[in-house]
């Protein structure tokens, strides 16, 4: 049993921000060289992708959810 509703938009946003943190940590640790301007498209593109995923999954869920039973439908 799930404790909360699965939200793929938040999953994508979290994955992108973890990627940005790993890139910064690798640069700070000296493992590789990451230019500062690489983070702008990574973070903004990832957040836009997360917003699009959240929007699309919300539309799909609204379409699948059955309407509440009316007074004429038997319980």
DSSP file (Angstrom, degrees, kcal/mol; ACC not computed):
  #  RESIDUE AA STRUCTURE BP1 BP2  ACC     N-H-->O    O-->H-N    N-H-->O    O-->H-N    TCO  KAPPA ALPHA  PHI   PSI    X-CA   Y-CA   Z-CA
    1    1 A X              0   0    0      0, 0.0     2,-0.2     0, 0.0     3,-0.0   0.000 360.0 360.0 360.0 130.0    0.0    0.0    0.0
    2    2 A X        -     0   0    0      1,-0.1     3,-0.1     4,-0.0     4,-0.0  -0.499 360.0-153.6 -75.9 142.3    1.4    3.4   -1.0
    3    3 A X  S    S+     0   0    0     -2,-0.2     2,-0.3     1,-0.2    -1,-0.1   0.706  78.8   8.6 -86.6 -21.4    1.7    6.0    1.7
    4    4 A X  S    S-     0   0    0     -3,-0.0     2,-0.2     0, 0.0    -1,-0.2  -0.952  91.2 -80.9-150.8 169.0    1.4    8.9   -0.8
    5    5 A X        -     0   0    0     -2,-0.3     2,-0.3    -3,-0.1    -2,-0.0  -0.540  47.3-114.4 -76.3 135.6    0.6    9.5   -4.4
    6    6 A X        -     0   0    0     -2,-0.2     2,-0.5     1,-0.0    -1,-0.1  -0.551  30.5-168.4 -71.1 128.9    3.4    9.0   -6.9
    7    7 A X     >  -     0   0    0     -2,-0.3     4,-1.4     1,-0.1     3,-0.5  -0.882  10.6-174.2-123.8  97.9    4.4   12.2   -8.5
    8    8 A X  H  > S+     0   0    0     -2,-0.5     4,-2.3     1,-0.2     5,-0.2   0.787  82.3  62.7 -65.4 -27.6    6.7   11.8  -11.5
    9    9 A X  H  > S+     0   0    0      1,-0.2     4,-2.3     2,-0.2    -1,-0.2   0.910 105.2  46.1 -62.9 -41.9    7.3   15.5  -12.0
   10   10 A X  H  > S+     0   0    0     -3,-0.5     4,-2.5     2,-0.2    -1,-0.2   0.841 109.7  55.5 -69.1 -32.8    8.9   15.7   -8.5
   11   11 A X  H  X S+     0   0    0     -4,-1.4     4,-2.2     2,-0.2    -2,-0.2   0.930 110.0  45.1 -63.6 -45.4   11.0   12.6   -9.3
   12   12 A X  H  X S+     0   0    0     -4,-2.3     4,-2.3     2,-0.2    -2,-0.2   0.920 113.4  50.2 -64.8 -44.2   12.4   14.2  -12.5
   13   13 A X  H  X S+     0   0    0     -4,-2.3     4,-2.2     1,-0.2    -2,-0.2   0.912 111.9  47.9 -61.7 -42.7   13.1   17.5  -10.7
   14   14 A X  H  X S+     0   0    0     -4,-2.5     4,-2.2     1,-0.2    -1,-0.2   0.898 110.9  50.8 -64.9 -40.7   14.9   15.7   -7.9
   15   15 A X  H  X S+     0   0    0     -4,-2.2     4,-2.1     2,-0.2    -2,-0.2   0.898 111.2  48.4 -64.5 -40.0   17.0   13.7  -10.3
   16   16 A X  H  X S+     0   0    0     -4,-2.3     4,-2.2     2,-0.2    -2,-0.2   0.910 112.0  48.1 -67.8 -41.5   18.0   16.8  -12.2
   17   17 A X  H  X S+     0   0    0     -4,-2.2     4,-2.1     2,-0.2    -1,-0.2   0.854 110.6  51.7 -69.6 -32.7   19.0   18.7   -9.1
   18   18 A X  H  X S+     0   0    0     -4,-2.2     4,-2.4     2,-0.2    -1,-0.2   0.895 108.5  52.3 -66.4 -39.2   21.0   15.7   -7.9
   19   19 A X  H  X S+     0   0    0     -4,-2.1     4,-2.4     2,-0.2    -2,-0.2   0.918 109.3  49.2 -60.0 -43.8   22.7   15.7  -11.2
   20   20 A X  H  X S+     0   0    0     -4,-2.2     4,-2.4     1,-0.2    -2,-0.2   0.901 111.0  50.1 -62.8 -40.6   23.6   19.4  -10.8
   21   21 A X  H  X S+     0   0    0     -4,-2.1     4,-2.6     2,-0.2    -2,-0.2   0.893 110.2  49.9 -65.3 -39.1   24.9   18.7   -7.3
   22   22 A X  H  X S+     0   0    0     -4,-2.4     4,-2.6     2,-0.2    -2,-0.2   0.901 110.3  50.6 -66.2 -40.3   27.1   15.8   -8.5
   23   23 A X  H  X S+     0   0    0     -4,-2.4     4,-1.8     2,-0.2    -2,-0.2   0.928 113.3  45.1 -63.0 -44.3   28.5   18.0  -11.3
   24   24 A X  H  X S+     0   0    0     -4,-2.4     4,-2.8     2,-0.2    -2,-0.2   0.908 113.1  50.5 -64.8 -41.5   29.3   20.7   -8.8
   25   25 A X  H  X S+     0   0    0     -4,-2.6     4,-2.4     1,-0.2     6,-0.2   0.894 109.8  50.4 -65.4 -39.5   30.8   18.2   -6.3
   26   26 A X  H  X>S+     0   0    0     -4,-2.6     5,-2.0     2,-0.2     6,-1.2   0.879 112.4  47.4 -65.3 -36.5   33.0   16.7   -9.0
   27   27 A X  H ><5S+     0   0    0     -4,-1.8     3,-0.6    -5,-0.2    -2,-0.2   0.911 113.5  47.3 -69.0 -42.6   34.2   20.2  -10.0
   28   28 A X  H 3<5S+     0   0    0     -4,-2.8    -2,-0.2     1,-0.2    -1,-0.2   0.857 111.9  50.6 -68.0 -34.2   34.9   21.1   -6.4
   29   29 A X  H 3<5S-     0   0    0     -4,-2.4    -1,-0.2    -5,-0.2    -2,-0.2   0.578 113.8-116.7 -80.4  -9.1   36.7   17.9   -5.7
   30   30 A X  T <<5S+     0   0    0     -3,-0.6    -3,-0.2    -4,-0.6    -4,-0.1   0.609  79.5 124.0  86.2  12.1   38.9   18.3   -8.7
   31   31 A X  S   <S-     0   0    0     -5,-2.0     2,-0.3    -6,-0.2    -4,-0.2   0.863  83.9 -12.2 -73.3 -34.9   37.6   15.2  -10.5
   32   32 A X  S    S-     0   0    0     -6,-1.2     2,-0.6    -9,-0.1    -2,-0.3  -0.943  71.4-103.2-154.5 173.2   36.6   17.2  -13.6
   33   33 A X        -     0   0    0     -2,-0.3     2,-0.5    -3,-0.1    -6,-0.1  -0.925  31.9-175.3-108.6 118.5   36.2   20.8  -14.8
   34   34 A X        -     0   0    0     -2,-0.6     5,-0.0   -10,-0.1    -2,-0.0  -0.954  21.2-134.8-115.6 115.5   32.6   22.1  -15.1
   35   35 A X    >   -     0   0    0     -2,-0.5     3,-1.4     1,-0.1     4,-0.4  -0.358  19.8-122.3 -64.4 149.4   32.1   25.6  -16.5
   36   36 A X  T >  S+     0   0    0      1,-0.3     3,-1.0     2,-0.2     4,-0.5   0.829 107.6  62.0 -63.2 -32.3   29.6   27.7  -14.6
   37   37 A X  T 3> S+     0   0    0      1,-0.2     4,-0.7     2,-0.2    -1,-0.3   0.544  87.1  73.3 -76.8  -4.7   27.4   28.2  -17.6
   38   38 A X  H <> S+     0   0    0     -3,-1.4     4,-1.5     1,-0.2    -1,-0.2   0.827  89.8  59.7 -73.1 -31.2   26.6   24.5  -17.9
   39   39 A X  H <> S+     0   0    0     -3,-1.0     4,-2.8    -4,-0.4     5,-0.4   0.806  92.7  66.0 -69.7 -29.6   24.4   24.6  -14.8
   40   40 A X  H  > S+     0   0    0     -4,-0.5     4,-2.4     1,-0.2     5,-0.4   0.963 108.8  35.4 -61.7 -53.6   22.0   27.1  -16.3
   41   41 A X  H  X S+     0   0    0     -4,-0.7     4,-1.9     2,-0.2     5,-0.3   0.850 117.3  55.0 -70.0 -29.6   20.6   24.9  -19.1
   42   42 A X  H  X S+     0   0    0     -4,-1.5     4,-1.9     3,-0.2    -2,-0.2   0.962 116.3  35.5 -64.7 -49.6   20.9   21.7  -16.9
   43   43 A X  H  X S+     0   0    0     -4,-2.8     4,-2.5     2,-0.2     5,-0.2   0.946 122.8  42.6 -72.3 -48.2   18.8   23.2  -14.1
   44   44 A X  H  X S+     0   0    0     -4,-2.4     4,-2.2    -5,-0.4     5,-0.2   0.912 117.0  47.6 -67.6 -40.3   16.3   25.2  -16.2
   45   45 A X  H  X S+     0   0    0     -4,-1.9     4,-2.4    -5,-0.4    -1,-0.2   0.908 113.2  49.0 -64.5 -40.9   15.9   22.5  -18.8
   46   46 A X  H  X S+     0   0    0     -4,-1.9     4,-2.4    -5,-0.3    -2,-0.2   0.894 111.6  48.0 -66.0 -39.9   15.4   19.9  -16.1
   47   47 A X  H  X S+     0   0    0     -4,-2.5     4,-2.2     2,-0.2    -1,-0.2   0.870 111.7  50.2 -70.1 -35.0   12.8   22.0  -14.2
   48   48 A X  H  X S+     0   0    0     -4,-2.2     4,-2.3     2,-0.2    -2,-0.2   0.909 111.3  49.3 -65.7 -41.1   10.9   22.7  -17.5
   49   49 A X  H  X S+     0   0    0     -4,-2.4     4,-2.5     2,-0.2    -2,-0.2   0.906 110.4  50.7 -62.5 -41.6   11.0   18.9  -18.2
   50   50 A X  H  X S+     0   0    0     -4,-2.4     4,-2.5     1,-0.2    -2,-0.2   0.891 110.0  50.2 -63.9 -39.4    9.7   18.2  -14.7
   51   51 A X  H  X S+     0   0    0     -4,-2.2     4,-2.4     2,-0.2    -1,-0.2   0.899 110.8  49.0 -64.5 -40.6    6.9   20.7  -15.2
   52   52 A X  H  X S+     0   0    0     -4,-2.3     4,-2.6     2,-0.2    -2,-0.2   0.906 111.8  48.8 -65.5 -41.4    5.9   19.2  -18.5
   53   53 A X  H  X S+     0   0    0     -4,-2.5     4,-2.6     2,-0.2     5,-0.2   0.920 112.6  48.2 -64.0 -43.3    5.9   15.7  -16.9
   54   54 A X  H  X S+     0   0    0     -4,-2.5     4,-2.0     2,-0.2    -2,-0.2   0.903 112.5  49.1 -64.3 -40.7    3.8   16.9  -14.0
   55   55 A X  H  X S+     0   0    0     -4,-2.4     4,-2.1     2,-0.2    -2,-0.2   0.934 113.6  45.6 -63.8 -46.2    1.3   18.6  -16.4
   56   56 A X  H  X S+     0   0    0     -4,-2.6     4,-2.3     1,-0.2    -2,-0.2   0.902 113.1  48.6 -67.4 -41.1    0.9   15.6  -18.6
   57   57 A X  H  X S+     0   0    0     -4,-2.6     4,-2.5     1,-0.2    -1,-0.2   0.867 110.2  53.1 -68.4 -33.1    0.5   13.1  -15.8
   58   58 A X  H  X S+     0   0    0     -4,-2.0     4,-2.3    -5,-0.2    -2,-0.2   0.908 109.7  48.1 -64.8 -40.9   -2.1   15.4  -14.2
   59   59 A X  H  X S+     0   0    0     -4,-2.1     4,-1.6     2,-0.2    -2,-0.2   0.904 112.6  48.7 -65.1 -41.1   -4.0   15.5  -17.5
   60   60 A X  H  X S+     0   0    0     -4,-2.3     4,-1.5     1,-0.2    -2,-0.2   0.910 111.9  49.0 -66.1 -41.5   -3.9   11.7  -17.8
   61   61 A X  H  X S+     0   0    0     -4,-2.5     4,-1.9     1,-0.2    -2,-0.2   0.901 108.7  52.6 -65.6 -40.7   -5.0   11.2  -14.2
   62   62 A X  H  < S+     0   0    0     -4,-2.3    -1,-0.2     1,-0.2    -2,-0.2   0.854 109.2  50.7 -63.2 -33.3   -7.9   13.6  -14.6
   63   63 A X  H  < S+     0   0    0     -4,-1.6    -1,-0.2     1,-0.2    -2,-0.2   0.833 113.4  44.8 -72.6 -31.9   -9.0   11.7  -17.6
   64   64 A X  H  < S+     0   0    0     -4,-1.5     2,-0.3    -5,-0.1    -2,-0.2   0.747  86.9 100.2 -84.9 -24.9   -8.9    8.3  -15.8
   65   65 A X  S  < S-     0   0    0     -4,-1.9     2,-0.1    -5,-0.1    -4,-0.0  -0.458  72.8-130.7 -69.0 122.8  -10.6    9.3  -12.5
   66   66 A X        -     0   0    0     -2,-0.3     3,-0.1     1,-0.1    -1,-0.1  -0.397  26.9-104.9 -70.8 151.6  -14.2    8.2  -12.5
   67   67 A X        -     0   0    0      1,-0.1    -1,-0.1    -2,-0.1     2,-0.1  -0.321  42.6 -90.3 -72.3 159.4  -16.8   10.7  -11.6
   68   68 A X        -     0   0    0      1,-0.1    -1,-0.1    -2,-0.0     2,-0.1  -0.403  51.7 -95.6 -67.6 144.5  -18.4   10.6   -8.2
   69   69 A X        -     0   0    0     -3,-0.1    -1,-0.1    -2,-0.1     2,-0.0  -0.394  42.2-140.5 -64.8 136.4  -21.6    8.5   -8.1
   70   70 A X    >   -     0   0    0     -2,-0.1     3,-0.6    -3,-0.1    -1,-0.1  -0.182  30.4 -91.8 -85.9-177.2  -24.7   10.6   -8.4
   71   71 A X  T 3  S+     0   0    0      1,-0.2    -1,-0.1    -2,-0.0    -2,-0.1   0.724 123.0  56.0 -70.8 -19.2  -28.0   10.2   -6.6
   72   72 A X  T 3  S+     0   0    0      2,-0.1     2,-0.4     0, 0.0    -1,-0.2   0.684  88.5  87.6 -86.5 -18.1  -29.4    7.9   -9.4
   73   73 A X  S <  S-     0   0    0     -3,-0.6     2,-0.1     1,-0.1    -4,-0.0  -0.658  80.5-121.9 -86.3 134.1  -26.6    5.3   -9.2
   74   74 A X              0   0    0     -2,-0.4    -2,-0.1     1,-0.1    -1,-0.1  -0.422 360.0 360.0 -71.1 149.4  -27.0    2.5   -6.8
   75   75 A X              0   0    0     -2,-0.1    -1,-0.1    -6,-0.0    -2,-0.0   0.441 360.0 360.0 -85.4 360.0  -24.3    2.1   -4.2
